[in-house]
Amino acid sequence: MPDSGSEPRGWWARYRHEAVPGSPARVTLTGVDTDEYPFGSDVGQPDDRRPPGWTLSVTYTDGGPVRSVLVNQPGVPLLWFVELDEPAADPPAATLLAFSDARHAHGAVLTPDEAVGVRGDQQVAAVRWWTGTGLVHQLYVAPRHRRKGIATALVTAAFGVQAARGRPSLHGDGRRTDDGEAWRAGLPPGQQHWFEPWSQRLPSMTPDPGSTTA
């Protein structure tokens, strides 16, 4: 959301849907990359229409699961997700797995219970981060699914999941693989801001030496 210049920009548009008796309240949180409001502002909205300059939109239930994450990234293939919260990890972590087939709608987010029968080898990408700090720990895209914008869409979606939980903003330190650095360099300026300059080269996560990874 923020700009890469000296003054970051970006704000959140929040809409609380009318409550349905007997059901938890539903919220739509939309990240907007404009300077209409001060950076990081959380602005209540009269409806769930996405303002001009929106980057992602997350729908979730109060105290419950994220239901969908839509990323404003033209050309990205159909993606749906499985969110794995890991509160017992040390430190506590979360993982967002991405799949690219027609079993679920684009942007849908499933809980582990809803994902019964979904095999790990069917995933096209995954990102894992420390929930207490928002620091990205791992980012992987399967070799045949690279160069399609999936890594950017996945990280943006994870940014929204972290925000919906009220946790610190997702970000990356300077430790990356060669392809990870190439991926960061290709991000729009407003997204490069969230990843520190390259300071440590990490080995590829792909066993095949002829493959590459983010």
N, C-alpha and C positions, 0 to 999 in steps of 0.2 A: 503493500500500500504506500509506503513513503517514497518520496522522490530521492534521487541520489545526490542532489545538491545539498547546500548547507542547511536548508530549511525543509525537513521532511514534511510530507503531506499525506492525507488520507484520514477517513473517518468512518464510523459505523452507522448505518441506518437500521434502526430496530423497530420492528412491528410485532406487537402482541396480538395474536388472533383472538377473536371472540371465543370465550370459553364454552365448551360443550359440557353440559351437566354430566358428571360422572367420569369425565376424561381430564387428563392433565392439560394445563395451559400449553399452547404451542407458540413458538417464537420464530420469526424470520429475521436473521441478522445478515446484513449485506455490507460488504466492504466496498468503499467508494474512493477512487484515486483522483480526488480533486481537492482544491484548497477552499471550498465553500465554507467549511467549518475548521476550527483549529485541529491540528494533528491529534488523532486518537479520540476525538469526541465521539460520544455515543448519543445519537440524536433520535428521539422518538418520531415515528412516522404515522400518518393517518391510514395507510394501507401497505400492502406488501409489494407494491410496484418497485422495480429496481431503478434507482436514480441514474442519470447519465454519468458515465465514468465508473460504473460498477465493475468490480473485479471478481468477486465471488459472492455467493448467497447461500447461507446455511439455514436449514429449518430443523428445529429440535424441540423436544418437550422439556418443560421445567423439571430439573432433577432426573431426567430420563435420557434416552438415547438420541443421538443425531439421526435424523431421518433422511436428509438429502443434502448434498453439497453440489451446487452448480458453479462452474468456473467459466468466466467470460473469455474463452480462448478459441477463436474460430479455427476450424480445421482439425481439432483434436478428435481422435476416434471415440466411440462410445466407451464410457468407463463407468463402472459401479464399484462399490467399495465394501470391505468388511473392516470394522473397527475393533481392534483388540486392545483393551485397557489392561495394563499390567501393574496394579498398585503394589503387589508384593515384590516386584523387581527391586534391585538395589543399584542405582536409585530407581524410583517408580518411573515407568515408561508407558508408551502407547505405540501401537503399530497400525498403520493404515495400509491394507492390501488392495490392489487395484486389479480388476478383471475387465475383459473387453469382449463380451459376448452378449447375446440378446436374452439371457435368462432374466435380467432385471433392467429396469429403466435407467437411462443415463442419469448419473448423479446419485442414484439410490445408495444408502448406507445401511448395511445389515449388521446386526449384533451377532456374536458367536452362535447363539441359540438359533437364530434365523438362518445361519450359514451352514447348518448341518448338511453334510453331503457335498459341500464345496471343497475340492481338493486343493492343497497348497500348490501342486504342480500346474494348476490351471491359471495361476496369477500371472499378470504381465509386469507388475511392478510392486514395490513395497517401500515404505519409509517408516523409520522408527526414531522416536525422539524421547528425551527425558521430560516428563510432564511438569516437573517442578521448576524447570528453568526455560523450557522451550527449545533446548539445544538439540539439533538434529544429530542423531547418532549413526544412522545408516540410511543409504538411499540406493536402490537397485532397480534396474529395468532389464528384463530379459532381452538377450541380444537381438532377437528377430523383431522386437517391438521398439527398438531405439530409433532416434531421429524422427519421431512422430509427434513430439511435444508432450509425451506422456509424463516425463519426469516433472516438467513445469506444472502441468495440471495436477499431478498428485501432491506435490509440495504445497501448492496453493490450496488444495482441498484440505490438507492436514493443518495448514495455517487457520482455516476456518473452523475445523473441529476443535483445535486448541482454544480458539477465541470463544466458541460456544460454551466451553467448559469454564470460562473465566480465568484461564491460566495465562502465564506470561507468553508473549508473542514468540512464535516459531522463528528460529534463526540458526545460522551455521557459523562455525568457527573457521579457521584457516586451514584445516586438515582435509585434503581432498585427493582423489585419484586424478590422473591426467584428464580423463574424460569428465570427471566431476568439475574440474576447473574450466574445461572447454564449455561445459553446460552452463556454468555460472556466467562466463563471458558472453554467452548468447542470450542471457535473460534481458528483459526490458530494464532500463535504469531503475525504475521504481522497485523492482524485485532484487536486483543486485545488491541493493542497500542492506538486505537482511543477511548477507554472507560476507564475512570478513575476508580481506585479501589473503591469497594463497600463501601459507607459511610452512606447510609440511606436506610432502608428497606421500600418499598412501598407496599400498599395492591394490591392484584390481581385485574385486570380489568375484570375478569370473574365473573359474579354474582353467579354461582353455586359454593358453597364452596368445592365441590369435584373436581373442574376443576383447571387447571393451566394456566398460561399465561406468555408470555415473557414481 
